[in-house]
Amino acid sequence: MQRYSFSIRLRIWHPSVDPDEITKNLNITPNTTSKVGQPRTTPKGHPLFGTHAESYWSGIPFGRTEYS
């Protein structure tokens, strides 16, 4: 029988909430965050045109991959 792996990622978009508040309330360390109005950048930190239109938070709620 083959083993399959899967993971679950929680992603939250909001028009104004601070991503730090999401982290505090969920007690999960995020992988990626961005705050509304902040300058946009690439994942490596290079600047992009414009600012974030909404806040974004992404994290792995269980912190590991599961196998079935």
C-alpha positions as CSV (number, residue, x, y, z in Angstrom):
1,M,0.0,0.0,0.0
2,Q,1.3,3.4,-0.9
3,R,1.8,6.1,1.7
4,Y,0.4,9.5,0.9
5,S,1.4,12.6,2.7
6,F,-0.7,15.7,3.2
7,S,-0.5,19.0,5.1
8,I,-3.0,21.6,6.0
9,R,-2.3,25.3,5.8
10,L,-4.5,28.0,7.3
11,R,-4.7,31.3,5.2
12,I,-6.5,34.4,6.4
13,W,-7.1,37.6,4.4
14,H,-8.7,40.6,6.1
15,P,-9.2,44.2,5.0
16,S,-7.7,45.7,8.1
17,V,-6.7,43.3,11.0
18,D,-3.0,43.3,12.1
19,P,-1.4,39.9,11.4
20,D,0.2,40.1,14.9
21,E,-3.3,39.9,16.4
22,I,-4.0,36.7,14.4
23,T,-0.8,35.2,15.6
24,K,-1.6,36.1,19.2
25,N,-5.2,34.8,19.1
26,L,-4.4,31.5,17.3
27,N,-1.1,30.9,19.1
28,I,0.4,29.6,15.9
29,T,3.7,30.8,14.4
30,P,3.0,32.1,10.8
31,N,5.0,31.3,7.8
32,T,4.0,34.4,5.9
33,T,2.3,37.7,6.9
34,S,1.7,41.0,5.3
35,K,-0.1,44.1,6.7
36,V,-2.5,46.3,4.8
37,G,-0.8,49.5,3.5
38,Q,2.8,48.2,3.9
39,P,5.0,48.2,0.8
40,R,4.9,45.0,-1.2
41,T,8.1,42.8,-1.5
42,T,9.1,39.5,-3.1
43,P,9.7,36.5,-0.8
44,K,13.4,37.4,-0.9
45,G,12.7,41.0,0.2
46,H,13.1,42.9,-3.1
47,P,10.6,45.8,-3.4
48,L,7.6,45.6,-5.7
49,F,5.3,48.3,-6.9
50,G,2.5,49.4,-4.6
51,T,1.3,48.5,-1.2
52,H,-0.7,45.5,0.2
53,A,-4.5,46.0,-0.3
54,E,-5.4,43.8,2.6
55,S,-3.7,41.9,5.5
56,Y,-2.6,38.3,5.0
57,W,-1.6,35.6,7.4
58,S,-0.6,32.0,6.6
59,G,0.5,29.2,8.9
60,I,0.5,25.5,9.5
61,P,-1.8,24.8,12.4
62,F,-0.4,21.3,13.3
63,G,3.2,22.0,12.5
64,R,3.9,18.7,10.7
65,T,3.0,16.6,7.7
66,E,0.7,13.6,8.2
67,Y,0.8,10.3,6.4
68,S,-2.1,8.0,5.5
